[in-house]
Every structure is written in structure tokens, then in C-alpha cells.
Amino acid sequence: MKRLMAAGMLAMLLGFALLFAAAAPAGNVAVGGVVFVGPFPIVFGAGPGGWALGVGSAIVGAIAVALLIVWSWHGWRRQS
């Protein structure tokens, strides 16, 4: 199981590195994202259109958190 987790982490890191390397020579690069620290989101964006990427990431993150809450509540309710 530990080897499978390590392989998955390595695949994710390799994918991020490939995406970064592919975008770097373009010159006009926009970056944006959201990092959740507990219940608090930290939204960031840089470059032309970076704010849109940051806001889009925040919206997708909020939807993911909402789905997680709904699905976990539905599962908890089904068990009792």
C-alpha cells in the first residue's frame, strides 16, 4: 500500500512539473489557485487573467467542499 501511495504522489509531482515546464516558455503566463487552510481559503492569482483563475479555483473548491459535506451527511444519515 505504501508503494502505491508513493507512486501516486510521484505521478502527481511529475504531472505538476510537466505542466509548469510546458507553460514556462510561453512568456505570457497566468497563474491562479486556492489553498484551503482549515476552513479558511487563501486565493491567489498572478499575470493577465490570474484573478479569474483564482476566483474559478475558489468556486470549484467551494463546490467540492459542499459536495463533501452533503455526501458525508447523507452517508451518516443512512447508517442510523
N, C-alpha and C positions, 0 to 999 in steps of 0.2 A: 504494500500500500504506500509506503514511503517513497519507493522508486516512482510510482505512478504520479504522486503529488509533485515530486521533484521534476519529472518530465513535463508535467503541465505548467509549472512555474517557468521552466526553461523555455517552453514553447511561447508563453506569453511575453517573456522578456525579449525573445528573438523577434517576435511579431512587432513589438513596440520599436525595437531597434531598426527593423526594416522599414517601417512606416516613417520614422524620423529621418533615416538616410535617404529615402525616396523624396521627401519633402524639402530637405535642406538645400539642394542645388537650385530650387525654383526661384529663390530670391525674394519673392513677394509671398510670404507665408503668414497665415493667420492661425493662432493657437487659442484654444479655449477649453475650459473644463470646469468640473466641480468636484470638490473633495468634501466628504462628509466626516466631520469630527464629532462623534456622538450624534446629538440631534441638530448640530449646527452646520449648515453648508457654507463652504468657502468657495466662491465663484471667481474665476479668473479668466482673462482674455487679453490677448495682445495681437497687434497687427491689424491690417484692414479687415473688418468684419469679425474680429476676435470677440467683440461684445456679443454678437449674435450666436457664436459658438458657445460662449459661456452661458448665456440665457437658455439656449437649447439644451445644453447639458444639464442645467438646473431643472428644467421641465422634465426631461427624461428621468433624472434621478428622483424627483418628487413622485412621478408616476410609479417608478419601481418601488419606492418605499410604501406608497399607498397600496399597491398590489400585495406587497409582502404582509402588510398589516391585515388586509382583508382576507387573504388566503390563510394566514395563521389563525385569525379569529374564526373563520369558517371551519377549519380543521379542529380547533379546540371545542367549538360548539357541537360538532358531530360526535366527538368522543364522549361527551356527557349526556 
